[in-house]
Amino acid sequence: MKRYGVALWVLLGVSLAAQGKPTTEVAMIGDAVFVRSEFGINRYLIRKVDLRSKGRGNEVVNFAGARIVSADGDVPFERGFPIAQEQDDATPLKFNGTYIGANHGAFVGIRLPCHNCSKLPGSRWKDAEGTGFEVVSADDESVTIVSDEKGKPGTWSLKLNAAGNLFQVGGVRVLRTENQQRDQVYPSVRRMSVSVGGGLIGALSEKYQPASQVEISEEYKLISPLRGRDQVATVKVRYVLHGLRTDVYTEVKALSTLHSFSMGGVQAGAINFQGGRLEQMVNSGAMLSDWTDRTDSNQSLRVNTDETVASQRTVGGVFTYGQTVGVISATINGQEAPPAHRVDVSAARKLYPIAIEGITLNPGDVVRVKAYRSYWPGEEPIARN
């Protein structure tokens, strides 16, 4: 079920504008929310948030880019200078040995080339070693299969390579496996609701209006990649955009045992450094503790740190700007969670502050993480806004 709502907090935005303070402005066009804020002299930053994913395996809220525009007139988002693509900045969870949720499907499937296979989902197969498989999805060119569990039930310990060809159970077809590839299993979420609200002076429209903040909330169920597609967790995410900052509140309630559970609460791909250099830093990190040139680096790093905060900035490009992402707090059943003391940086220079690492969640356990992401003009992060 999909549910859209708009909350109106009348006149809050007016008082801010009357005082001459920087305001957040919001517009909505179709299924996209646009948030505009001051970004240096005579410039705005426009951030786009998609309420419905397009061309992805899961239907979730996604960040859809941040661009600089002139403050002279209503310059549309599409004509702005891109400072971040934000193609995969919604944050998944990790448990049972795989990332899942947000834009991720459980990475436990096997994709096989297959023609005329549109009627195969749900069919059963066996490989040369007698392991059972099920077709979970199919398109015009391929099928994706998932094996039966090989280990303790509920751990998603699966066979990730089929041995020999697959033979249909109760049928005559054969699937060849010499070109098999690992695949994510989609959808991995079942969306329950999405809503938009904020300190607006009227209903959301295509015209920008001042607001104290904008809240975008969603709720979805995580579903197992195995037979039956059972619901294994409930996820609620609330994005609060104000000024140049976005606070991200994530709540996870386990509906089954989740093994080796980890999450970040926030993540960020490399910002646009076209024509310049990219520098990154991890606060109090064992590495990257000061601004470090990462333009040509493809090294993935696991950085131990007391502060789960990381920043990135451009040097020598058309504009000078940066971004900071970090974890503020994490609790398990209302109690402070053991800190992970870690920020991961991928080979693609993507920043992953880690909030919780490697715990077991039992049915009914609730995890809450507060994190943030903030853009800033200039060479250094500005005070929280």
C-alpha positions in Angstrom: 0.0 0.0 0.0 1.3 3.5 -0.9 0.1 6.5 1.1 1.1 10.1 0.5 0.4 12.8 3.0 1.2 16.5 3.4 1.5 18.1 6.8 1.0 21.9 7.0 2.6 23.9 9.9 1.1 27.3 9.0 3.1 30.5 9.1 6.4 29.1 10.6 8.2 29.8 7.3 6.8 33.4 7.2 8.4 34.4 10.6 11.8 33.2 9.4 11.6 35.1 6.2 10.5 38.3 8.0 13.6 38.2 10.2 15.9 38.1 7.2 17.4 34.7 8.2 18.2 32.0 5.7 15.2 29.9 5.0 14.5 26.5 3.5 12.2 26.6 0.5 10.3 23.6 -0.9 8.5 22.7 -4.1 7.0 19.5 -5.3 6.8 18.4 -9.0 5.2 15.0 -9.6 6.9 12.5 -7.3 10.0 14.7 -6.6 10.5 17.2 -3.8 12.9 20.1 -4.3 14.6 21.9 -1.4 16.3 25.2 -2.0 18.7 26.9 0.5 21.2 29.8 0.4 24.6 28.6 -0.6 27.1 31.5 -0.5 26.7 34.9 -2.2 24.0 35.0 -4.8 23.7 31.3 -5.0 21.2 28.6 -4.0 21.7 24.9 -3.4 18.8 22.8 -4.7 18.5 19.3 -3.5 16.1 16.8 -5.2 14.5 13.9 -3.4 12.6 11.2 -5.3 9.6 9.7 -3.5 9.4 6.8 -6.0 12.5 5.0 -7.3 12.6 4.8 -11.1 14.4 2.0 -12.8 15.6 0.4 -9.6 14.7 -2.9 -8.0 13.2 -1.4 -4.8 10.6 1.4 -4.4 12.1 3.6 -1.7 12.9 7.3 -1.2 16.1 8.3 -2.9 18.3 11.3 -2.9 18.4 12.5 -6.5 21.1 15.1 -6.7 22.3 18.5 -5.4 23.0 21.4 -7.7 24.1 25.1 -7.5 22.0 27.7 -9.2 22.0 31.5 -9.4 19.8 33.3 -6.8 18.8 35.6 -9.6 15.4 34.3 -10.6 13.8 30.9 -10.4 16.5 28.8 -12.1 15.3 25.2 -12.4 17.2 22.3 -10.9 18.0 20.8 -14.3 20.0 23.9 -15.2 22.2 23.9 -12.1 25.8 22.9 -11.7 25.9 19.4 -10.2 27.8 19.1 -7.0 26.6 15.6 -6.2 24.8 12.9 -8.2 23.7 11.0 -5.0 22.9 8.0 -7.2 23.0 5.5 -4.3 23.0 7.5 -1.0 20.0 5.8 0.6 21.5 3.6 3.3 20.9 -0.2 3.4 21.3 -2.6 6.3 23.6 -5.6 6.5 22.8 -8.9 8.1 22.9 -12.6 7.3 26.0 -11.9 5.2 24.5 -9.4 2.8 23.4 -5.8 2.3 19.7 -5.4 1.9 17.1 -2.6 1.9 17.3 0.9 0.4 18.5 0.2 -3.1 20.0 -3.2 -2.4 18.6 -6.7 -2.9 20.1 -9.6 -1.0 23.2 -10.6 -2.9 22.5 -14.3 -2.8 21.0 -14.9 -6.3 22.4 -16.5 -9.4 21.6 -15.1 -12.8 21.5 -17.4 -15.8 20.9 -16.6 -19.5 17.5 -17.9 -20.4 15.1 -17.3 -23.3 11.3 -17.9 -23.2 11.4 -18.1 -19.5 8.7 -15.7 -18.4 6.6 -18.4 -16.8 9.4 -20.0 -14.8 9.3 -17.9 -11.5 8.3 -20.3 -8.7 9.6 -23.4 -10.5 11.9 -25.8 -8.7 15.3 -27.1 -10.0 18.2 -29.3 -8.9 21.8 -29.1 -9.9 24.3 -32.0 -10.4 24.9 -32.2 -6.7 21.2 -32.5 -5.8 20.9 -29.0 -4.3 17.5 -27.5 -4.7 17.0 -24.1 -6.4 14.0 -21.9 -7.1 13.5 -19.3 -9.8 12.7 -16.0 -8.1 12.5 -13.7 -11.1 12.7 -13.7 -14.8 13.0 -11.3 -17.7 13.4 -11.6 -21.5 17.0 -12.6 -21.3 17.6 -14.3 -17.9 16.3 -15.9 -14.8 17.5 -15.4 -11.2 17.6 -18.4 -8.9 18.2 -18.9 -5.2 19.3 -22.1 -3.6 17.8 -23.9 -0.6 19.5 -23.1 2.7 22.6 -25.2 3.3 23.2 -24.1 6.9 21.2 -23.2 10.0 17.7 -22.1 9.0 17.3 -18.3 9.0 21.0 -17.6 8.4 20.7 -17.4 4.6 23.7 -19.7 4.2 23.1 -20.5 0.5 24.9 -22.1 -2.4 26.2 -19.2 -4.6 27.4 -21.3 -7.5 25.3 -24.0 -9.2 27.1 -27.3 -9.9 26.6 -28.4 -13.5 23.3 -27.8 -15.3 20.0 -27.4 -13.6 17.2 -29.9 -14.2 13.6 -28.9 -13.7 11.7 -30.7 -10.9 8.6 -32.3 -12.4 9.5 -31.0 -15.8 11.8 -31.6 -18.8 13.6 -28.3 -19.1 17.4 -27.8 -18.5 19.1 -24.6 -17.6 22.7 -24.2 -18.6 25.0 -22.6 -16.0 28.3 -22.0 -17.6 27.6 -18.3 -17.8 26.2 -17.9 -14.3 26.7 -14.7 -12.3 26.0 -13.5 -8.8 22.8 -11.4 -8.6 20.8 -9.3 -6.1 17.3 -10.5 -5.4 14.6 -7.9 -6.0 12.4 -6.6 -4.6 13.9 -6.8 -1.1 11.4 -4.3 0.3 7.6 -4.1 0.5 6.7 -0.4 0.9 4.0 0.4 3.4 3.8 4.3 3.3 5.5 7.5 2.4 4.7 11.0 3.5 5.9 14.6 3.1 5.5 17.5 5.6 7.1 20.6 6.9 6.7 24.2 8.1 4.8 25.4 5.0 2.5 28.3 4.4 0.3 26.4 2.0 0.0 23.1 0.2 3.0 21.8 -1.7 3.1 23.0 -5.3 5.5 23.6 -8.1 6.3 27.0 -6.7 8.9 27.3 -4.0 7.5 28.3 -0.6 9.5 29.1 2.6 9.5 26.4 5.3 11.2 25.9 8.7 12.0 22.3 7.6 10.8 19.6 5.3 10.2 16.0 6.5 10.1 13.0 4.2 9.2 9.7 5.9 8.8 6.2 4.7 8.1 2.7 6.1 8.8 -0.6 4.5 9.1 -4.3 5.3 12.3 -6.1 4.5 11.6 -9.5 2.8 13.6 -12.6 2.7 15.1 -13.8 -0.6 14.1 -17.4 0.3 11.0 -19.4 -0.6 7.9 -17.8 0.9 9.5 -14.3 0.9 8.8 -13.8 4.6 9.0 -10.4 6.2 12.1 -10.2 8.4 12.2 -6.6 9.6 10.3 -3.3 9.6 12.3 -0.2 8.6 11.2 3.4 9.2 13.3 6.3 7.8 12.7 10.0 8.4 14.6 12.6 6.5 14.5 16.1 8.0 15.9 18.7 5.6 16.6 22.2 7.0 19.1 24.7 5.7 21.9 22.8 4.0 21.6 19.9 6.4 19.6 16.6 6.4 19.0 14.7 9.6 18.3 11.0 9.0 16.4 9.0 11.6 16.3 5.3 11.0 14.4 2.7 13.1 14.7 -1.0 12.5 12.4 -3.6 14.3 13.5 -7.2 13.9 10.7 -9.6 13.0 13.1 -12.6 13.0 16.6 -13.3 14.1 19.1 -11.1 12.2 22.6 -12.4 12.4 25.7 -10.1 12.3 23.6 -7.0 12.0 25.3 -3.8 11.0 24.2 -0.4 9.8 25.4 3.1 9.1 22.4 5.4 9.0 24.1 7.6 6.3 26.4 7.2 3.4 27.7 9.5 0.6 29.2 9.0 -2.8 32.1 11.2 -3.9 31.0 14.8 -4.7 31.7 16.3 -8.2 35.3 17.4 -8.4 35.4 17.9 -12.2 38.2 20.3 -13.2 39.7 20.1 -9.7 40.8 17.7 -7.0 38.9 15.7 -4.3 40.1 15.8 -0.7 38.6 13.7 2.1 39.0 13.6 5.8 37.9 11.4 8.8 37.6 13.2 12.1 40.2 11.8 14.6 40.8 9.0 12.2 43.8 6.6 12.4 44.1 7.5 8.6 42.8 10.6 6.7 42.8 12.6 10.0 43.6 15.7 7.9 42.5 16.7 4.4 44.0 14.1 2.0 44.0 14.1 -1.8 41.9 11.2 -2.9 41.4 12.2 -6.6 43.4 9.3 -8.1 43.0 6.8 -5.3 41.1 3.5 -5.7 42.1 2.1 -2.3 39.4 1.0 0.0 40.0 1.9 3.6 38.6 0.9 7.0 39.4 3.8 9.3 39.4 3.5 13.1 38.1 6.7 14.7 36.7 8.1 17.9 34.3 10.3 15.9 32.1 8.7 13.3 32.2 11.7 11.0 33.8 12.1 7.5 34.0 15.1 5.1 34.9 15.7 1.5 35.6 18.9 -0.5 36.7 20.1 -3.9 39.9 22.0 -4.5 40.6 24.1 -7.6 37.4 23.4 -9.4 34.7 25.8 -10.8 33.1 26.1 -7.3 34.5 25.4 -3.9 32.2 23.4 -1.6 32.1 20.3 0.5 30.0 17.7 2.4 30.0 16.2 5.8 28.3 13.0 6.9 28.2 11.4 10.4 26.5 9.4 13.0 25.1 11.2 16.0 23.6 8.4 18.1 22.6 4.7 18.1 20.5 2.7 20.5 19.3 -0.9 20.9 16.0 -1.3 22.8 16.5 2.2 24.2 20.0 1.6 25.5 23.1 3.2 23.9 24.7 0.8 21.4 28.4 0.0 21.6 30.1 2.5 19.2 31.6 1.0 16.1 34.5 3.6 16.0 34.8 3.2 12.2 34.4 4.9 8.9 34.8 2.9 5.7 35.9 4.5 2.5 35.3 2.5 -0.7 37.5 2.1 -3.7 35.1 4.6 -5.4 35.8 7.1 -2.6 32.3 6.6 -1.1 32.0 7.5 2.6 30.4 5.0 5.1 30.2 6.1 8.7 29.4 2.9 10.7 26.8 3.2 13.6 26.4 -0.4 14.7 28.6 -3.4 13.8 28.1 -7.2 14.1 25.4 -7.7 16.7 22.5 -10.3 16.7 19.0 -8.9 16.7 16.2 -11.1 18.1 12.5 -10.8 17.1 11.1 -7.6 18.7 14.5 -5.9 19.1 14.5 -2.2 18.0 17.5 -0.3 16.7 17.4 3.5 16.3 20.1 5.5 14.6 20.3 9.3 14.1 22.8 10.5 11.5 23.2 13.6 9.3 24.5 14.8 6.0 25.3 18.4 5.3 26.6 20.4 2.3 28.6 23.6 2.8 30.1 26.3 0.6 33.8 27.3 0.9 36.8 25.3 2.1 35.7 24.2 5.5 32.6 22.8 7.1 30.3 25.4 8.6 28.6 25.1 12.0 25.6 22.9 12.2 22.6 24.5 10.6 
